[in-house]
């Protein structure tokens, strides 16, 4: 039993400190973009390559990593450019049917180096993240090379012909397939 006010005060301070540690906000949880749906309504931190950037009254952009994409909104898009790596912190919530990250803070890094890869690497269960440089033939809305055809997404694609392109492979839920979003496309010559 506590017999003095000093001991009672010490016990209260210890209880206050313990409750602060136990019930303190741990901050945002760092997650992979592929796991975003499981964290709806939570404060999270995600990292990806910026794609489809639009800046007007704020910034609307897409973060892409591991073949998955997440739409994001932020009040300020300072430093954001297509192709840079960005880490965004905010709350995941629905905007209509879409899961969106409402970002409170964004850290922007350097664009990753662009490796040249065969198109066939995109058929792996874990395609490489980030931009790739690929070579192939554009035909019928796809890029064909190495016995593989991948659908085209946004970008300056020609109607047909052999090209070298810097692309970002993104899983499109609408078709259940990968799409190549091109940053740069140029004719390919031997």
BAVORO-262688 format. One record per residue (C-alpha): residue number from 0; residue in one letter; x, y, z. Coordinates in nm, 4 decimals. Example, Ala and Ser with C-alpha at 12.3 -4.5 7.8 and 13.67 -1.06 7.14 Angstrom:
! residues 2
<atom n="0" res="a" px="1.2300" py="-0.4500" pz="0.7800"/>
<atom n="1" res="s" px="1.3670" py="-0.1060" pz="0.7140"/>
//
This chain:
! residues 190
<atom n="0" res="x" px="0.0000" py="0.0000" pz="0.0000"/>
<atom n="1" res="x" px="0.1169" py="0.3538" pz="-0.0750"/>
<atom n="2" res="x" px="0.1601" py="0.5547" pz="0.2447"/>
<atom n="3" res="x" px="0.3061" py="0.8777" pz="0.1186"/>
<atom n="4" res="x" px="0.2004" py="1.1241" pz="-0.1487"/>
<atom n="5" res="x" px="0.5482" py="1.0965" pz="-0.3003"/>
<atom n="6" res="x" px="0.5089" py="0.7207" pz="-0.3619"/>
<atom n="7" res="x" px="0.1590" py="0.7713" pz="-0.5014"/>
<atom n="8" res="x" px="0.2918" py="1.0368" pz="-0.7414"/>
<atom n="9" res="x" px="0.5792" py="0.8086" pz="-0.8504"/>
<atom n="10" res="x" px="0.3379" py="0.5204" pz="-0.9144"/>
<atom n="11" res="x" px="0.1075" py="0.7482" pz="-1.1150"/>
<atom n="12" res="x" px="0.4006" py="0.8688" pz="-1.3275"/>
<atom n="13" res="x" px="0.5120" py="0.5107" pz="-1.3953"/>
<atom n="14" res="x" px="0.1575" py="0.4158" pz="-1.4982"/>
<atom n="15" res="x" px="0.1371" py="0.7211" pz="-1.7232"/>
<atom n="16" res="x" px="0.4690" py="0.6359" pz="-1.8907"/>
<atom n="17" res="x" px="0.3690" py="0.2717" pz="-1.9437"/>
<atom n="18" res="x" px="0.0308" py="0.3701" pz="-2.0905"/>
<atom n="19" res="x" px="0.2019" py="0.6193" pz="-2.3234"/>
<atom n="20" res="x" px="0.4312" py="0.3453" pz="-2.4547"/>
<atom n="21" res="x" px="0.1502" py="0.0907" pz="-2.4887"/>
<atom n="22" res="x" px="-0.1051" py="0.3193" pz="-2.6521"/>
<atom n="23" res="x" px="0.1160" py="0.5547" pz="-2.8529"/>
<atom n="24" res="x" px="0.0503" py="0.5864" pz="-3.2265"/>
<atom n="25" res="x" px="0.3185" py="0.3750" pz="-3.3933"/>
<atom n="26" res="x" px="0.3024" py="0.5927" pz="-3.7058"/>
<atom n="27" res="x" px="0.2342" py="0.4786" pz="-4.0585"/>
<atom n="28" res="x" px="0.2913" py="0.1156" pz="-4.1521"/>
<atom n="29" res="x" px="0.5304" py="0.0622" pz="-4.4421"/>
<atom n="30" res="x" px="0.3596" py="-0.1600" pz="-4.6997"/>
<atom n="31" res="x" px="0.4081" py="-0.2889" pz="-5.0529"/>
<atom n="32" res="x" px="0.1686" py="-0.1472" pz="-5.3108"/>
<atom n="33" res="x" px="0.0427" py="-0.5015" pz="-5.3756"/>
<atom n="34" res="x" px="-0.0837" py="-0.5132" pz="-5.0136"/>
<atom n="35" res="x" px="-0.2665" py="-0.1780" pz="-5.0184"/>
<atom n="36" res="x" px="-0.6197" py="-0.3238" pz="-5.0178"/>
<atom n="37" res="x" px="-0.5522" py="-0.5024" pz="-4.6874"/>
<atom n="38" res="x" px="-0.4654" py="-0.1679" pz="-4.5244"/>
<atom n="39" res="x" px="-0.7672" py="0.0359" pz="-4.6367"/>
<atom n="40" res="x" px="-0.8484" py="0.3099" pz="-4.3855"/>
<atom n="41" res="x" px="-0.5002" py="0.3009" pz="-4.2313"/>
<atom n="42" res="x" px="-0.2102" py="0.5421" pz="-4.2353"/>
<atom n="43" res="x" px="0.0633" py="0.3871" pz="-4.4504"/>
<atom n="44" res="x" px="0.3936" py="0.4549" pz="-4.6212"/>
<atom n="45" res="x" px="0.4451" py="0.3232" pz="-4.9756"/>
<atom n="46" res="x" px="0.7300" py="0.3526" pz="-5.2204"/>
<atom n="47" res="x" px="0.7173" py="0.3286" pz="-5.5963"/>
<atom n="48" res="x" px="0.8081" py="0.4863" pz="-5.9241"/>
<atom n="49" res="x" px="0.5974" py="0.7861" pz="-6.0240"/>
<atom n="50" res="x" px="0.3846" py="0.7304" pz="-6.3311"/>
<atom n="51" res="x" px="0.0981" py="0.9285" pz="-6.4888"/>
<atom n="52" res="x" px="0.1647" py="1.2577" pz="-6.3084"/>
<atom n="53" res="x" px="-0.0822" py="1.5453" pz="-6.3339"/>
<atom n="54" res="x" px="-0.0339" py="1.8672" pz="-6.1391"/>
<atom n="55" res="x" px="-0.3041" py="2.1354" pz="-6.1232"/>
<atom n="56" res="x" px="-0.4557" py="2.2354" pz="-5.7836"/>
<atom n="57" res="x" px="-0.2540" py="1.9512" pz="-5.6323"/>
<atom n="58" res="x" px="-0.0778" py="1.6456" pz="-5.7590"/>
<atom n="59" res="x" px="-0.2419" py="1.3312" pz="-5.8893"/>
<atom n="60" res="x" px="-0.0015" py="1.0507" pz="-5.9673"/>
<atom n="61" res="x" px="0.0400" py="0.6778" pz="-5.9785"/>
<atom n="62" res="x" px="0.3018" py="0.4888" pz="-5.7788"/>
<atom n="63" res="x" px="0.4149" py="0.1629" pz="-5.9379"/>
<atom n="64" res="x" px="0.6180" py="-0.1193" pz="-5.7833"/>
<atom n="65" res="x" px="0.6375" py="-0.4911" pz="-5.8431"/>
<atom n="66" res="x" px="0.3899" py="-0.4770" pz="-6.1301"/>
<atom n="67" res="x" px="0.1195" py="-0.3148" pz="-5.9115"/>
<atom n="68" res="x" px="-0.0065" py="0.0435" pz="-5.9162"/>
<atom n="69" res="x" px="-0.1683" py="0.2772" pz="-5.6627"/>
<atom n="70" res="x" px="-0.3299" py="0.6122" pz="-5.7412"/>
<atom n="71" res="x" px="-0.2311" py="0.8951" pz="-5.5076"/>
<atom n="72" res="x" px="-0.3307" py="1.2545" pz="-5.4393"/>
<atom n="73" res="x" px="-0.1249" py="1.5201" pz="-5.2639"/>
<atom n="74" res="x" px="-0.1697" py="1.8925" pz="-5.1993"/>
<atom n="75" res="x" px="0.1814" py="1.9599" pz="-5.3261"/>
<atom n="76" res="x" px="0.3635" py="1.7792" pz="-5.6059"/>
<atom n="77" res="x" px="0.6939" py="1.9600" pz="-5.5668"/>
<atom n="78" res="x" px="0.9805" py="1.7509" pz="-5.6980"/>
<atom n="79" res="x" px="0.7568" py="1.4860" pz="-5.8544"/>
<atom n="80" res="x" px="0.8458" py="1.3781" pz="-6.2071"/>
<atom n="81" res="x" px="0.7539" py="1.0704" pz="-6.4053"/>
<atom n="82" res="x" px="1.0174" py="0.8039" pz="-6.3508"/>
<atom n="83" res="x" px="1.1467" py="0.9132" pz="-6.0091"/>
<atom n="84" res="x" px="1.1212" py="0.6981" pz="-5.6998"/>
<atom n="85" res="x" px="0.8863" py="0.8501" pz="-5.4410"/>
<atom n="86" res="x" px="0.7935" py="0.7504" pz="-5.0873"/>
<atom n="87" res="x" px="0.4493" py="0.8745" pz="-4.9881"/>
<atom n="88" res="x" px="0.2863" py="0.8705" pz="-4.6466"/>
<atom n="89" res="x" px="-0.0878" py="0.9109" pz="-4.5996"/>
<atom n="90" res="x" px="-0.4233" py="0.7416" pz="-4.5533"/>
<atom n="91" res="x" px="-0.5635" py="0.4756" pz="-4.7860"/>
<atom n="92" res="x" px="-0.9302" py="0.5343" pz="-4.8651"/>
<atom n="93" res="x" px="-1.1869" py="0.4701" pz="-5.1370"/>
<atom n="94" res="x" px="-1.2687" py="0.7338" pz="-5.3945"/>
<atom n="95" res="x" px="-1.5656" py="0.5760" pz="-5.5656"/>
<atom n="96" res="x" px="-1.4628" py="0.2173" pz="-5.6394"/>
<atom n="97" res="x" px="-1.0893" py="0.2951" pz="-5.6430"/>
<atom n="98" res="x" px="-0.8462" py="0.2637" pz="-5.3531"/>
<atom n="99" res="x" px="-0.6435" py="0.5864" pz="-5.3323"/>
<atom n="100" res="x" px="-0.3600" py="0.7126" pz="-5.1151"/>
<atom n="101" res="x" px="-0.4271" py="1.0624" pz="-4.9820"/>
<atom n="102" res="x" px="-0.0669" py="1.1634" pz="-4.9212"/>
<atom n="103" res="x" px="0.0340" py="1.3977" pz="-4.6394"/>
<atom n="104" res="x" px="0.4058" py="1.3798" pz="-4.7161"/>
<atom n="105" res="x" px="0.6178" py="1.2818" pz="-5.0163"/>
<atom n="106" res="x" px="0.9916" py="1.2197" pz="-5.0371"/>
<atom n="107" res="x" px="1.1387" py="1.2127" pz="-5.3868"/>
<atom n="108" res="x" px="1.4519" py="1.0209" pz="-5.4834"/>
<atom n="109" res="x" px="1.6546" py="0.9874" pz="-5.7994"/>
<atom n="110" res="x" px="1.5225" py="0.7954" pz="-6.0977"/>
<atom n="111" res="x" px="1.6508" py="0.4405" pz="-6.0972"/>
<atom n="112" res="x" px="1.8943" py="0.3296" pz="-6.3672"/>
<atom n="113" res="x" px="1.7180" py="0.1774" pz="-6.6662"/>
<atom n="114" res="x" px="1.8465" py="-0.1733" pz="-6.7411"/>
<atom n="115" res="x" px="1.8071" py="-0.3309" pz="-7.0832"/>
<atom n="116" res="x" px="1.6144" py="-0.6569" pz="-7.0489"/>
<atom n="117" res="x" px="1.4539" py="-0.9096" pz="-7.2806"/>
<atom n="118" res="x" px="1.0771" py="-0.8738" pz="-7.2988"/>
<atom n="119" res="x" px="1.0418" py="-1.2306" pz="-7.1704"/>
<atom n="120" res="x" px="1.1413" py="-1.1220" pz="-6.8151"/>
<atom n="121" res="x" px="0.7921" py="-0.9742" pz="-6.7845"/>
<atom n="122" res="x" px="0.6387" py="-1.3231" pz="-6.7929"/>
<atom n="123" res="x" px="0.8028" py="-1.4139" pz="-6.4617"/>
<atom n="124" res="x" px="0.5852" py="-1.4213" pz="-6.1485"/>
<atom n="125" res="x" px="0.7962" py="-1.1355" pz="-6.0073"/>
<atom n="126" res="x" px="0.8783" py="-0.8996" pz="-6.2966"/>
<atom n="127" res="x" px="1.1555" py="-0.6491" pz="-6.2270"/>
<atom n="128" res="x" px="1.0295" py="-0.3257" pz="-6.0703"/>
<atom n="129" res="x" px="1.0857" py="0.0082" pz="-6.2308"/>
<atom n="130" res="x" px="1.1557" py="0.1183" pz="-6.5819"/>
<atom n="131" res="x" px="1.3123" py="-0.1220" pz="-6.8315"/>
<atom n="132" res="x" px="1.4558" py="-0.0762" pz="-7.1764"/>
<atom n="133" res="x" px="1.3132" py="-0.3371" pz="-7.4142"/>
<atom n="134" res="x" px="1.3358" py="-0.4000" pz="-7.7860"/>
<atom n="135" res="x" px="1.0667" py="-0.5572" pz="-7.9993"/>
<atom n="136" res="x" px="0.8132" py="-0.5205" pz="-8.2771"/>
<atom n="137" res="x" px="0.4958" py="-0.3183" pz="-8.2294"/>
<atom n="138" res="x" px="0.1971" py="-0.4936" pz="-8.3885"/>
<atom n="139" res="x" px="-0.1726" py="-0.5297" pz="-8.3116"/>
<atom n="140" res="x" px="-0.1600" py="-0.3217" pz="-7.9912"/>
<atom n="141" res="x" px="0.1279" py="-0.5139" pz="-7.8397"/>
<atom n="142" res="x" px="0.5055" py="-0.5420" pz="-7.8308"/>
<atom n="143" res="x" px="0.6389" py="-0.8787" pz="-7.9495"/>
<atom n="144" res="x" px="0.9868" py="-1.0170" pz="-7.8834"/>
<atom n="145" res="x" px="1.1501" py="-1.3298" pz="-7.7442"/>
<atom n="146" res="x" px="0.8349" py="-1.5327" pz="-7.8167"/>
<atom n="147" res="x" px="0.6312" py="-1.3048" pz="-7.5868"/>
<atom n="148" res="x" px="0.3654" py="-1.0413" pz="-7.6563"/>
<atom n="149" res="x" px="0.2785" py="-0.7733" pz="-7.4013"/>
<atom n="150" res="x" px="-0.0049" py="-0.5242" pz="-7.4488"/>
<atom n="151" res="x" px="0.0773" py="-0.1574" pz="-7.5001"/>
<atom n="152" res="x" px="-0.0285" py="0.1080" pz="-7.2533"/>
<atom n="153" res="x" px="0.0166" py="0.4841" pz="-7.2656"/>
<atom n="154" res="x" px="0.3048" py="0.6472" pz="-7.4440"/>
<atom n="155" res="x" px="0.4340" py="0.7518" pz="-7.7840"/>
<atom n="156" res="x" px="0.3955" py="0.4092" pz="-7.9468"/>
<atom n="157" res="x" px="0.4000" py="0.3902" pz="-8.3285"/>
<atom n="158" res="x" px="0.1303" py="0.1917" pz="-8.5111"/>
<atom n="159" res="x" px="0.3853" py="-0.0721" pz="-8.6071"/>
<atom n="160" res="x" px="0.7570" py="-0.1401" pz="-8.6494"/>
<atom n="161" res="x" px="1.0668" py="-0.2386" pz="-8.4547"/>
<atom n="162" res="x" px="1.1389" py="-0.0164" pz="-8.1552"/>
<atom n="163" res="x" px="1.3513" py="0.0260" pz="-7.8462"/>
<atom n="164" res="x" px="1.1427" py="0.1635" pz="-7.5615"/>
<atom n="165" res="x" px="1.1866" py="0.2690" pz="-7.2004"/>
<atom n="166" res="x" px="0.8790" py="0.1214" pz="-7.0349"/>
<atom n="167" res="x" px="0.7097" py="0.0602" pz="-6.7059"/>
<atom n="168" res="x" px="0.5190" py="-0.2702" pz="-6.6881"/>
<atom n="169" res="x" px="0.1955" py="-0.2282" pz="-6.4937"/>
<atom n="170" res="x" px="-0.0696" py="-0.4881" pz="-6.4154"/>
<atom n="171" res="x" px="-0.4026" py="-0.3773" pz="-6.5656"/>
<atom n="172" res="x" px="-0.6930" py="-0.5149" pz="-6.3606"/>
<atom n="173" res="x" px="-0.9341" py="-0.4450" pz="-6.6463"/>
<atom n="174" res="x" px="-0.7774" py="-0.7054" pz="-6.8751"/>
<atom n="175" res="x" px="-0.5917" py="-0.9073" pz="-6.6115"/>
<atom n="176" res="x" px="-0.2703" py="-0.8520" pz="-6.8033"/>
<atom n="177" res="x" px="0.0488" py="-0.6486" pz="-6.8060"/>
<atom n="178" res="x" px="0.0616" py="-0.3266" pz="-7.0063"/>
<atom n="179" res="x" px="0.3746" py="-0.1442" pz="-7.1147"/>
<atom n="180" res="x" px="0.3560" py="0.2290" pz="-7.0462"/>
<atom n="181" res="x" px="0.6282" py="0.3965" pz="-7.2493"/>
<atom n="182" res="x" px="0.8336" py="0.6920" pz="-7.1393"/>
<atom n="183" res="x" px="1.0408" py="0.6992" pz="-7.4582"/>
<atom n="184" res="x" px="1.0154" py="0.5048" pz="-7.7840"/>
<atom n="185" res="x" px="1.2541" py="0.5194" pz="-8.0765"/>
<atom n="186" res="x" px="1.2894" py="0.3160" pz="-8.3939"/>
<atom n="187" res="x" px="1.5261" py="0.0242" pz="-8.3566"/>
<atom n="188" res="x" px="1.7960" py="-0.0387" pz="-8.6106"/>
<atom n="189" res="x" px="2.0480" py="-0.3240" pz="-8.6191"/>
//
